[in-house]
Amino acid sequence: MFGNGDATFQAPKLYSGGPRGPHFIASGDLNLDGHLDIVSVPNEHVNYALVYLNNGSGVFSNAGSLSAT
């Protein structure tokens, strides 16, 4: 949930974590634009991660994938 800057939060936004849900989730500024992005690994049997880039206005891009091989 995004913060409003006054100790309250906006309504949650849901994003797909893959067909079985996420196994791991992490956040960080992946593209160095000052906004936290999300990385999700769908389950323990895959060699890729789903990447959601934050555009800075509370919207994340559709998932792109990042291969571990």
mmCIF file of the N, C-alpha and C atoms, coordinates in Angstrom:
data_MODEL
# 
_entry.id   MODEL 
# 
loop_
_atom_site.group_PDB 
_atom_site.id 
_atom_site.type_symbol 
_atom_site.label_atom_id 
_atom_site.label_alt_id 
_atom_site.label_comp_id 
_atom_site.label_asym_id 
_atom_site.label_entity_id 
_atom_site.label_seq_id 
_atom_site.pdbx_PDB_ins_code 
_atom_site.Cartn_x 
_atom_site.Cartn_y 
_atom_site.Cartn_z 
_atom_site.occupancy 
_atom_site.B_iso_or_equiv 
_atom_site.pdbx_formal_charge 
_atom_site.auth_seq_id 
_atom_site.auth_comp_id 
_atom_site.auth_asym_id 
_atom_site.auth_atom_id 
_atom_site.pdbx_PDB_model_num 
ATOM 1   N N  . MET A 1 1  ? 0.847  -1.177  0.000   1.00 0.00 ? 1  MET A N  1 
ATOM 2   C CA . MET A 1 1  ? 0.000  0.000   0.000   1.00 0.00 ? 1  MET A CA 1 
ATOM 3   C C  . MET A 1 1  ? 0.893  1.241   0.000   1.00 0.00 ? 1  MET A C  1 
ATOM 4   N N  . PHE A 1 2  ? 0.533  2.188   -0.786  1.00 0.00 ? 2  PHE A N  1 
ATOM 5   C CA . PHE A 1 2  ? 1.276  3.439   -0.831  1.00 0.00 ? 2  PHE A CA 1 
ATOM 6   C C  . PHE A 1 2  ? 0.828  4.337   0.313   1.00 0.00 ? 2  PHE A C  1 
ATOM 7   N N  . GLY A 1 3  ? 1.778  5.075   0.882   1.00 0.00 ? 3  GLY A N  1 
ATOM 8   C CA . GLY A 1 3  ? 1.464  6.010   1.942   1.00 0.00 ? 3  GLY A CA 1 
ATOM 9   C C  . GLY A 1 3  ? 0.964  7.331   1.381   1.00 0.00 ? 3  GLY A C  1 
ATOM 10  N N  . ASN A 1 4  ? 0.145  8.011   2.174   1.00 0.00 ? 4  ASN A N  1 
ATOM 11  C CA . ASN A 1 4  ? -0.368 9.331   1.789   1.00 0.00 ? 4  ASN A CA 1 
ATOM 12  C C  . ASN A 1 4  ? 0.489  10.469  2.333   1.00 0.00 ? 4  ASN A C  1 
ATOM 13  N N  . GLY A 1 5  ? 1.507  10.139  3.123   1.00 0.00 ? 5  GLY A N  1 
ATOM 14  C CA . GLY A 1 5  ? 2.365  11.164  3.695   1.00 0.00 ? 5  GLY A CA 1 
ATOM 15  C C  . GLY A 1 5  ? 1.849  11.738  4.998   1.00 0.00 ? 5  GLY A C  1 
ATOM 16  N N  . ASP A 1 6  ? 0.720  11.215  5.484   1.00 0.00 ? 6  ASP A N  1 
ATOM 17  C CA . ASP A 1 6  ? 0.142  11.709  6.742   1.00 0.00 ? 6  ASP A CA 1 
ATOM 18  C C  . ASP A 1 6  ? -0.150 10.563  7.712   1.00 0.00 ? 6  ASP A C  1 
ATOM 19  N N  . ALA A 1 7  ? 0.633  9.499   7.622   1.00 0.00 ? 7  ALA A N  1 
ATOM 20  C CA . ALA A 1 7  ? 0.501  8.289   8.459   1.00 0.00 ? 7  ALA A CA 1 
ATOM 21  C C  . ALA A 1 7  ? -0.712 7.443   8.095   1.00 0.00 ? 7  ALA A C  1 
ATOM 22  N N  . THR A 1 8  ? -1.329 7.691   6.945   1.00 0.00 ? 8  THR A N  1 
ATOM 23  C CA . THR A 1 8  ? -2.408 6.846   6.441   1.00 0.00 ? 8  THR A CA 1 
ATOM 24  C C  . THR A 1 8  ? -1.965 6.228   5.118   1.00 0.00 ? 8  THR A C  1 
ATOM 25  N N  . PHE A 1 9  ? -2.705 5.225   4.678   1.00 0.00 ? 9  PHE A N  1 
ATOM 26  C CA . PHE A 1 9  ? -2.344 4.504   3.455   1.00 0.00 ? 9  PHE A CA 1 
ATOM 27  C C  . PHE A 1 9  ? -3.485 4.506   2.463   1.00 0.00 ? 9  PHE A C  1 
ATOM 28  N N  . GLN A 1 10 ? -3.132 4.397   1.188   1.00 0.00 ? 10 GLN A N  1 
ATOM 29  C CA . GLN A 1 10 ? -4.113 4.234   0.122   1.00 0.00 ? 10 GLN A CA 1 
ATOM 30  C C  . GLN A 1 10 ? -4.627 2.802   0.135   1.00 0.00 ? 10 GLN A C  1 
ATOM 31  N N  . ALA A 1 11 ? -5.668 2.549   -0.616  1.00 0.00 ? 11 ALA A N  1 
ATOM 32  C CA . ALA A 1 11 ? -6.199 1.189   -0.723  1.00 0.00 ? 11 ALA A CA 1 
ATOM 33  C C  . ALA A 1 11 ? -5.149 0.280   -1.357  1.00 0.00 ? 11 ALA A C  1 
ATOM 34  N N  . PRO A 1 12 ? -5.110 -1.000  -0.960  1.00 0.00 ? 12 PRO A N  1 
ATOM 35  C CA . PRO A 1 12 ? -4.125 -1.911  -1.550  1.00 0.00 ? 12 PRO A CA 1 
ATOM 36  C C  . PRO A 1 12 ? -4.368 -2.122  -3.035  1.00 0.00 ? 12 PRO A C  1 
ATOM 37  N N  . LYS A 1 13 ? -3.277 -2.344  -3.751  1.00 0.00 ? 13 LYS A N  1 
ATOM 38  C CA . LYS A 1 13 ? -3.341 -2.694  -5.166  1.00 0.00 ? 13 LYS A CA 1 
ATOM 39  C C  . LYS A 1 13 ? -2.744 -4.082  -5.299  1.00 0.00 ? 13 LYS A C  1 
ATOM 40  N N  . LEU A 1 14 ? -3.393 -4.952  -6.035  1.00 0.00 ? 14 LEU A N  1 
ATOM 41  C CA . LEU A 1 14 ? -2.942 -6.332  -6.185  1.00 0.00 ? 14 LEU A CA 1 
ATOM 42  C C  . LEU A 1 14 ? -2.303 -6.538  -7.543  1.00 0.00 ? 14 LEU A C  1 
ATOM 43  N N  . TYR A 1 15 ? -1.216 -7.288  -7.556  1.00 0.00 ? 15 TYR A N  1 
ATOM 44  C CA . TYR A 1 15 ? -0.493 -7.618  -8.780  1.00 0.00 ? 15 TYR A CA 1 
ATOM 45  C C  . TYR A 1 15 ? -0.257 -9.113  -8.792  1.00 0.00 ? 15 TYR A C  1 
ATOM 46  N N  . SER A 1 16 ? -0.253 -9.695  -9.954  1.00 0.00 ? 16 SER A N  1 
ATOM 47  C CA . SER A 1 16 ? -0.054 -11.134 -10.083 1.00 0.00 ? 16 SER A CA 1 
ATOM 48  C C  . SER A 1 16 ? 1.360  -11.513 -9.678  1.00 0.00 ? 16 SER A C  1 
ATOM 49  N N  . GLY A 1 17 ? 1.474  -12.591 -8.916  1.00 0.00 ? 17 GLY A N  1 
ATOM 50  C CA . GLY A 1 17 ? 2.771  -13.106 -8.535  1.00 0.00 ? 17 GLY A CA 1 
ATOM 51  C C  . GLY A 1 17 ? 3.086  -14.409 -9.235  1.00 0.00 ? 17 GLY A C  1 
ATOM 52  N N  . GLY A 1 18 ? 2.361  -14.706 -10.297 1.00 0.00 ? 18 GLY A N  1 
ATOM 53  C CA . GLY A 1 18 ? 2.528  -15.969 -11.000 1.00 0.00 ? 18 GLY A CA 1 
ATOM 54  C C  . GLY A 1 18 ? 1.373  -16.905 -10.683 1.00 0.00 ? 18 GLY A C  1 
ATOM 55  N N  . PRO A 1 19 ? 1.315  -18.044 -11.353 1.00 0.00 ? 19 PRO A N  1 
ATOM 56  C CA . PRO A 1 19 ? 0.171  -18.939 -11.212 1.00 0.00 ? 19 PRO A CA 1 
ATOM 57  C C  . PRO A 1 19 ? -0.001 -19.528 -9.813  1.00 0.00 ? 19 PRO A C  1 
ATOM 58  N N  . ARG A 1 20 ? 1.078  -19.682 -9.053  1.00 0.00 ? 20 ARG A N  1 
ATOM 59  C CA . ARG A 1 20 ? 0.973  -20.247 -7.705  1.00 0.00 ? 20 ARG A CA 1 
ATOM 60  C C  . ARG A 1 20 ? 1.245  -19.208 -6.622  1.00 0.00 ? 20 ARG A C  1 
ATOM 61  N N  . GLY A 1 21 ? 1.311  -17.970 -6.993  1.00 0.00 ? 21 GLY A N  1 
ATOM 62  C CA . GLY A 1 21 ? 1.630  -16.927 -6.034  1.00 0.00 ? 21 GLY A CA 1 
ATOM 63  C C  . GLY A 1 21 ? 3.131  -16.797 -5.852  1.00 0.00 ? 21 GLY A C  1 
ATOM 64  N N  . PRO A 1 22 ? 3.566  -15.728 -5.240  1.00 0.00 ? 22 PRO A N  1 
ATOM 65  C CA . PRO A 1 22 ? 5.007  -15.515 -5.087  1.00 0.00 ? 22 PRO A CA 1 
ATOM 66  C C  . PRO A 1 22 ? 5.620  -16.396 -4.006  1.00 0.00 ? 22 PRO A C  1 
ATOM 67  N N  . HIS A 1 23 ? 6.825  -16.840 -4.266  1.00 0.00 ? 23 HIS A N  1 
ATOM 68  C CA . HIS A 1 23 ? 7.601  -17.593 -3.283  1.00 0.00 ? 23 HIS A CA 1 
ATOM 69  C C  . HIS A 1 23 ? 8.507  -16.627 -2.518  1.00 0.00 ? 23 HIS A C  1 
ATOM 70  N N  . PHE A 1 24 ? 9.060  -15.659 -3.217  1.00 0.00 ? 24 PHE A N  1 
ATOM 71  C CA . PHE A 1 24 ? 9.884  -14.608 -2.624  1.00 0.00 ? 24 PHE A CA 1 
ATOM 72  C C  . PHE A 1 24 ? 9.467  -13.274 -3.218  1.00 0.00 ? 24 PHE A C  1 
ATOM 73  N N  . ILE A 1 25 ? 9.533  -12.224 -2.418  1.00 0.00 ? 25 ILE A N  1 
ATOM 74  C CA . ILE A 1 25 ? 9.276  -10.856 -2.893  1.00 0.00 ? 25 ILE A CA 1 
ATOM 75  C C  . ILE A 1 25 ? 10.350 -9.952  -2.304  1.00 0.00 ? 25 ILE A C  1 
ATOM 76  N N  . ALA A 1 26 ? 10.839 -9.033  -3.124  1.00 0.00 ? 26 ALA A N  1 
ATOM 77  C CA . ALA A 1 26 ? 11.805 -8.037  -2.651  1.00 0.00 ? 26 ALA A CA 1 
ATOM 78  C C  . ALA A 1 26 ? 11.503 -6.718  -3.343  1.00 0.00 ? 26 ALA A C  1 
ATOM 79  N N  . SER A 1 27 ? 11.920 -5.645  -2.730  1.00 0.00 ? 27 SER A N  1 
ATOM 80  C CA . SER A 1 27 ? 11.760 -4.338  -3.365  1.00 0.00 ? 27 SER A CA 1 
ATOM 81  C C  . SER A 1 27 ? 13.086 -3.610  -3.337  1.00 0.00 ? 27 SER A C  1 
ATOM 82  N N  . GLY A 1 28 ? 13.262 -2.754  -4.296  1.00 0.00 ? 28 GLY A N  1 
ATOM 83  C CA . GLY A 1 28 ? 14.466 -1.948  -4.403  1.00 0.00 ? 28 GLY A CA 1 
ATOM 84  C C  . GLY A 1 28 ? 14.361 -1.073  -5.634  1.00 0.00 ? 28 GLY A C  1 
ATOM 85  N N  . ASP A 1 29 ? 15.180 -0.083  -5.717  1.00 0.00 ? 29 ASP A N  1 
ATOM 86  C CA . ASP A 1 29 ? 15.178 0.826   -6.868  1.00 0.00 ? 29 ASP A CA 1 
ATOM 87  C C  . ASP A 1 29 ? 16.025 0.203   -7.978  1.00 0.00 ? 29 ASP A C  1 
ATOM 88  N N  . LEU A 1 30 ? 15.413 -0.649  -8.771  1.00 0.00 ? 30 LEU A N  1 
ATOM 89  C CA . LEU A 1 30 ? 16.140 -1.424  -9.778  1.00 0.00 ? 30 LEU A CA 1 
ATOM 90  C C  . LEU A 1 30 ? 16.665 -0.588  -10.936 1.00 0.00 ? 30 LEU A C  1 
ATOM 91  N N  . ASN A 1 31 ? 15.936 0.456   -11.328 1.00 0.00 ? 31 ASN A N  1 
ATOM 92  C CA . ASN A 1 31 ? 16.364 1.263   -12.467 1.00 0.00 ? 31 ASN A CA 1 
ATOM 93  C C  . ASN A 1 31 ? 16.897 2.641   -12.051 1.00 0.00 ? 31 ASN A C  1 
ATOM 94  N N  . LEU A 1 32 ? 17.175 2.797   -10.750 1.00 0.00 ? 32 LEU A N  1 
ATOM 95  C CA . LEU A 1 32 ? 17.812 4.007   -10.201 1.00 0.00 ? 32 LEU A CA 1 
ATOM 96  C C  . LEU A 1 32 ? 17.069 5.298   -10.539 1.00 0.00 ? 32 LEU A C  1 
ATOM 97  N N  . ASP A 1 33 ? 15.715 5.232   -10.484 1.00 0.00 ? 33 ASP A N  1 
ATOM 98  C CA . ASP A 1 33 ? 14.924 6.436   -10.750 1.00 0.00 ? 33 ASP A CA 1 
ATOM 99  C C  . ASP A 1 33 ? 14.349 7.057   -9.480  1.00 0.00 ? 33 ASP A C  1 
ATOM 100 N N  . GLY A 1 34 ? 14.725 6.519   -8.316  1.00 0.00 ? 34 GLY A N  1 
ATOM 101 C CA . GLY A 1 34 ? 14.251 7.063   -7.050  1.00 0.00 ? 34 GLY A CA 1 
ATOM 102 C C  . GLY A 1 34 ? 12.957 6.455   -6.551  1.00 0.00 ? 34 GLY A C  1 
ATOM 103 N N  . HIS A 1 35 ? 12.422 5.454   -7.227  1.00 0.00 ? 35 HIS A N  1 
ATOM 104 C CA . HIS A 1 35 ? 11.163 4.815   -6.831  1.00 0.00 ? 35 HIS A CA 1 
ATOM 105 C C  . HIS A 1 35 ? 11.401 3.327   -6.591  1.00 0.00 ? 35 HIS A C  1 
ATOM 106 N N  . LEU A 1 36 ? 10.795 2.790   -5.529  1.00 0.00 ? 36 LEU A N  1 
ATOM 107 C CA . LEU A 1 36 ? 10.952 1.368   -5.233  1.00 0.00 ? 36 LEU A CA 1 
ATOM 108 C C  . LEU A 1 36 ? 10.199 0.514   -6.246  1.00 0.00 ? 36 LEU A C  1 
ATOM 109 N N  . ASP A 1 37 ? 10.874 -0.466  -6.785  1.00 0.00 ? 37 ASP A N  1 
ATOM 110 C CA . ASP A 1 37 ? 10.312 -1.429  -7.721  1.00 0.00 ? 37 ASP A CA 1 
ATOM 111 C C  . ASP A 1 37 ? 10.141 -2.757  -6.982  1.00 0.00 ? 37 ASP A C  1 
ATOM 112 N N  . ILE A 1 38 ? 9.442  -3.710  -7.592  1.00 0.00 ? 38 ILE A N  1 
ATOM 113 C CA . ILE A 1 38 ? 9.172  -5.000  -6.957  1.00 0.00 ? 38 ILE A CA 1 
ATOM 114 C C  . ILE A 1 38 ? 9.731  -6.121  -7.820  1.00 0.00 ? 38 ILE A C  1 
ATOM 115 N N  . VAL A 1 39 ? 10.343 -7.108  -7.154  1.00 0.00 ? 39 VAL A N  1 
ATOM 116 C CA . VAL A 1 39 ? 10.796 -8.334  -7.813  1.00 0.00 ? 39 VAL A CA 1 
ATOM 117 C C  . VAL A 1 39 ? 10.118 -9.488  -7.092  1.00 0.00 ? 39 VAL A C  1 
ATOM 118 N N  . SER A 1 40 ? 9.553  -10.417 -7.862  1.00 0.00 ? 40 SER A N  1 
ATOM 119 C CA . SER A 1 40 ? 8.860  -11.561 -7.295  1.00 0.00 ? 40 SER A CA 1 
ATOM 120 C C  . SER A 1 40 ? 9.338  -12.833 -7.987  1.00 0.00 ? 40 SER A C  1 
ATOM 121 N N  . VAL A 1 41 ? 9.644  -13.864 -7.205  1.00 0.00 ? 41 VAL A N  1 
ATOM 122 C CA . VAL A 1 41 ? 9.984  -15.177 -7.756  1.00 0.00 ? 41 VAL A CA 1 
ATOM 123 C C  . VAL A 1 41 ? 8.745  -16.039 -7.573  1.00 0.00 ? 41 VAL A C  1 
ATOM 124 N N  . PRO A 1 42 ? 8.124  -16.509 -8.686  1.00 0.00 ? 42 PRO A N  1 
ATOM 125 C CA . PRO A 1 42 ? 6.847  -17.210 -8.595  1.00 0.00 ? 42 PRO A CA 1 
ATOM 126 C C  . PRO A 1 42 ? 6.851  -18.457 -7.719  1.00 0.00 ? 42 PRO A C  1 
ATOM 127 N N  . ASN A 1 43 ? 7.853  -19.292 -7.826  1.00 0.00 ? 43 ASN A N  1 
ATOM 128 C CA . ASN A 1 43 ? 7.958  -20.444 -6.933  1.00 0.00 ? 43 ASN A CA 1 
ATOM 129 C C  . ASN A 1 43 ? 9.386  -20.954 -6.953  1.00 0.00 ? 43 ASN A C  1 
ATOM 130 N N  . GLU A 1 44 ? 9.658  -21.915 -6.106  1.00 0.00 ? 44 GLU A N  1 
ATOM 131 C CA . GLU A 1 44 ? 11.034 -22.379 -5.939  1.00 0.00 ? 44 GLU A CA 1 
ATOM 132 C C  . GLU A 1 44 ? 11.561 -23.210 -7.094  1.00 0.00 ? 44 GLU A C  1 
ATOM 133 N N  . HIS A 1 45 ? 10.719 -23.529 -8.077  1.00 0.00 ? 45 HIS A N  1 
ATOM 134 C CA . HIS A 1 45 ? 11.131 -24.396 -9.175  1.00 0.00 ? 45 HIS A CA 1 
ATOM 135 C C  . HIS A 1 45 ? 11.363 -23.647 -10.490 1.00 0.00 ? 45 HIS A C  1 
ATOM 136 N N  . VAL A 1 46 ? 11.483 -22.339 -10.435 1.00 0.00 ? 46 VAL A N  1 
ATOM 137 C CA . VAL A 1 46 ? 11.700 -21.564 -11.655 1.00 0.00 ? 46 VAL A CA 1 
ATOM 138 C C  . VAL A 1 46 ? 13.050 -20.858 -11.590 1.00 0.00 ? 46 VAL A C  1 
ATOM 139 N N  . ASN A 1 47 ? 13.556 -20.477 -12.749 1.00 0.00 ? 47 ASN A N  1 
ATOM 140 C CA . ASN A 1 47 ? 14.835 -19.767 -12.798 1.00 0.00 ? 47 ASN A CA 1 
ATOM 141 C C  . ASN A 1 47 ? 14.657 -18.368 -13.373 1.00 0.00 ? 47 ASN A C  1 
ATOM 142 N N  . TYR A 1 48 ? 13.545 -17.738 -13.015 1.00 0.00 ? 48 TYR A N  1 
ATOM 143 C CA . TYR A 1 48 ? 13.307 -16.366 -13.451 1.00 0.00 ? 48 TYR A CA 1 
ATOM 144 C C  . TYR A 1 48 ? 12.581 -15.607 -12.344 1.00 0.00 ? 48 TYR A C  1 
ATOM 145 N N  . ALA A 1 49 ? 12.595 -14.304 -12.460 1.00 0.00 ? 49 ALA A N  1 
ATOM 146 C CA . ALA A 1 49 ? 11.876 -13.437 -11.533 1.00 0.00 ? 49 ALA A CA 1 
ATOM 147 C C  . ALA A 1 49 ? 10.971 -12.516 -12.336 1.00 0.00 ? 49 ALA A C  1 
ATOM 148 N N  . LEU A 1 50 ? 9.865  -12.113 -11.739 1.00 0.00 ? 50 LEU A N  1 
ATOM 149 C CA . LEU A 1 50 ? 8.974  -11.126 -12.348 1.00 0.00 ? 50 LEU A CA 1 
ATOM 150 C C  . LEU A 1 50 ? 9.364  -9.753  -11.800 1.00 0.00 ? 50 LEU A C  1 
ATOM 151 N N  . VAL A 1 51 ? 9.462  -8.775  -12.682 1.00 0.00 ? 51 VAL A N  1 
ATOM 152 C CA . VAL A 1 51 ? 9.898  -7.437  -12.298 1.00 0.00 ? 51 VAL A CA 1 
ATOM 153 C C  . VAL A 1 51 ? 8.771  -6.450  -12.592 1.00 0.00 ? 51 VAL A C  1 
ATOM 154 N N  . TYR A 1 52 ? 8.422  -5.645  -11.581 1.00 0.00 ? 52 TYR A N  1 
ATOM 155 C CA . TYR A 1 52 ? 7.391  -4.618  -11.713 1.00 0.00 ? 52 TYR A CA 1 
ATOM 156 C C  . TYR A 1 52 ? 8.055  -3.272  -11.436 1.00 0.00 ? 52 TYR A C  1 
ATOM 157 N N  . LEU A 1 53 ? 8.135  -2.412  -12.443 1.00 0.00 ? 53 LEU A N  1 
ATOM 158 C CA . LEU A 1 53 ? 8.773  -1.102  -12.278 1.00 0.00 ? 53 LEU A CA 1 
ATOM 159 C C  . LEU A 1 53 ? 7.739  -0.071  -11.841 1.00 0.00 ? 53 LEU A C  1 
ATOM 160 N N  . ASN A 1 54 ? 8.098  0.738   -10.870 1.00 0.00 ? 54 ASN A N  1 
ATOM 161 C CA . ASN A 1 54 ? 7.238  1.777   -10.318 1.00 0.00 ? 54 ASN A CA 1 
ATOM 162 C C  . ASN A 1 54 ? 7.434  3.050   -11.137 1.00 0.00 ? 54 ASN A C  1 
ATOM 163 N N  . ASN A 1 55 ? 6.336  3.633   -11.636 1.00 0.00 ? 55 ASN A N  1 
ATOM 164 C CA . ASN A 1 55 ? 6.481  4.856   -12.434 1.00 0.00 ? 55 ASN A CA 1 
ATOM 165 C C  . ASN A 1 55 ? 6.440  6.122   -11.582 1.00 0.00 ? 55 ASN A C  1 
ATOM 166 N N  . GLY A 1 56 ? 6.314  5.965   -10.251 1.00 0.00 ? 56 GLY A N  1 
ATOM 167 C CA . GLY A 1 56 ? 6.355  7.113   -9.360  1.00 0.00 ? 56 GLY A CA 1 
ATOM 168 C C  . GLY A 1 56 ? 5.007  7.689   -9.014  1.00 0.00 ? 56 GLY A C  1 
ATOM 169 N N  . SER A 1 57 ? 3.939  7.223   -9.651  1.00 0.00 ? 57 SER A N  1 
ATOM 170 C CA . SER A 1 57 ? 2.615  7.752   -9.347  1.00 0.00 ? 57 SER A CA 1 
ATOM 171 C C  . SER A 1 57 ? 1.691  6.681   -8.773  1.00 0.00 ? 57 SER A C  1 
ATOM 172 N N  . GLY A 1 58 ? 2.283  5.629   -8.199  1.00 0.00 ? 58 GLY A N  1 
ATOM 173 C CA . GLY A 1 58 ? 1.471  4.574   -7.606  1.00 0.00 ? 58 GLY A CA 1 
ATOM 174 C C  . GLY A 1 58 ? 1.070  3.497   -8.575  1.00 0.00 ? 58 GLY A C  1 
ATOM 175 N N  . VAL A 1 59 ? 1.691  3.466   -9.738  1.00 0.00 ? 59 VAL A N  1 
ATOM 176 C CA . VAL A 1 59 ? 1.377  2.466   -10.753 1.00 0.00 ? 59 VAL A CA 1 
ATOM 177 C C  . VAL A 1 59 ? 2.652  1.698   -11.082 1.00 0.00 ? 59 VAL A C  1 
ATOM 178 N N  . PHE A 1 60 ? 2.528  0.371   -11.122 1.00 0.00 ? 60 PHE A N  1 
ATOM 179 C CA . PHE A 1 60 ? 3.648  -0.477  -11.516 1.00 0.00 ? 60 PHE A CA 1 
ATOM 180 C C  . PHE A 1 60 ? 3.416  -1.002  -12.918 1.00 0.00 ? 60 PHE A C  1 
ATOM 181 N N  . SER A 1 61 ? 4.483  -1.196  -13.660 1.00 0.00 ? 61 SER A N  1 
ATOM 182 C CA . SER A 1 61 ? 4.396  -1.732  -15.013 1.00 0.00 ? 61 SER A CA 1 
ATOM 183 C C  . SER A 1 61 ? 3.889  -3.166  -14.970 1.00 0.00 ? 61 SER A C  1 
ATOM 184 N N  . ASN A 1 62 ? 3.418  -3.651  -16.115 1.00 0.00 ? 62 ASN A N  1 
ATOM 185 C CA . ASN A 1 62 ? 3.109  -5.069  -16.222 1.00 0.00 ? 62 ASN A CA 1 
ATOM 186 C C  . ASN A 1 62 ? 4.404  -5.834  -16.012 1.00 0.00 ? 62 ASN A C  1 
ATOM 187 N N  . ALA A 1 63 ? 4.280  -7.030  -15.528 1.00 0.00 ? 63 ALA A N  1 
ATOM 188 C CA . ALA A 1 63 ? 5.474  -7.815  -15.178 1.00 0.00 ? 63 ALA A CA 1 
ATOM 189 C C  . ALA A 1 63 ? 6.321  -8.105  -16.398 1.00 0.00 ? 63 ALA A C  1 
ATOM 190 N N  . GLY A 1 64 ? 7.583  -7.830  -16.266 1.00 0.00 ? 64 GLY A N  1 
ATOM 191 C CA . GLY A 1 64 ? 8.572  -8.309  -17.207 1.00 0.00 ? 64 GLY A CA 1 
ATOM 192 C C  . GLY A 1 64 ? 9.313  -9.420  -16.502 1.00 0.00 ? 64 GLY A C  1 
ATOM 193 N N  . SER A 1 65 ? 10.032 -10.228 -17.222 1.00 0.00 ? 65 SER A N  1 
ATOM 194 C CA . SER A 1 65 ? 10.738 -11.317 -16.549 1.00 0.00 ? 65 SER A CA 1 
ATOM 195 C C  . SER A 1 65 ? 12.249 -11.129 -16.674 1.00 0.00 ? 65 SER A C  1 
ATOM 196 N N  . LEU A 1 66 ? 12.945 -11.634 -15.702 1.00 0.00 ? 66 LEU A N  1 
ATOM 197 C CA . LEU A 1 66 ? 14.385 -11.554 -15.634 1.00 0.00 ? 66 LEU A CA 1 
ATOM 198 C C  . LEU A 1 66 ? 14.891 -12.968 -15.405 1.00 0.00 ? 66 LEU A C  1 
ATOM 199 N N  . SER A 1 67 ? 15.623 -13.508 -16.378 1.00 0.00 ? 67 SER A N  1 
ATOM 200 C CA . SER A 1 67 ? 16.098 -14.888 -16.308 1.00 0.00 ? 67 SER A CA 1 
ATOM 201 C C  . SER A 1 67 ? 17.321 -15.005 -15.416 1.00 0.00 ? 67 SER A C  1 
ATOM 202 N N  . ALA A 1 68 ? 17.399 -16.112 -14.697 1.00 0.00 ? 68 ALA A N  1 
ATOM 203 C CA . ALA A 1 68 ? 18.546 -16.371 -13.836 1.00 0.00 ? 68 ALA A CA 1 
ATOM 204 C C  . ALA A 1 68 ? 19.589 -17.214 -14.541 1.00 0.00 ? 68 ALA A C  1 
ATOM 205 N N  . THR A 1 69 ? 19.384 -17.527 -15.808 1.00 0.00 ? 69 THR A N  1 
ATOM 206 C CA . THR A 1 69 ? 20.350 -18.342 -16.541 1.00 0.00 ? 69 THR A CA 1 
ATOM 207 C C  . THR A 1 69 ? 21.041 -17.526 -17.593 1.00 0.00 ? 69 THR A C  1 
# 
